Amino acid sequence: MAIEGADIIRAAALLGAGIAMGFGAIGPGIGEGYAAGRACEGISKRPEQAGLLTRTMLIGQAVSETTGIYSLVIALIMIFVVQ
């Protein structure tokens, strides 16, 4: 049983997919948590602005999540396309 070049490429693609998803999920997780915390702080200071703050926070979190989705797409390409 010999290890061939295709096996090494497949292993590297799977490892790269895992690393891409790992690093790709850290940024949105931290960013969305920070945004939610700051929104809660803002709502506690100005409760009358709760609707505007919540709407703005959700839009910011949606934009932040796009990097996580992009890393998921890259990971899936590495898993299913690279052979």
Order of alpha helices (4+ residues) and beta strands (2+ residues): alpha-alpha
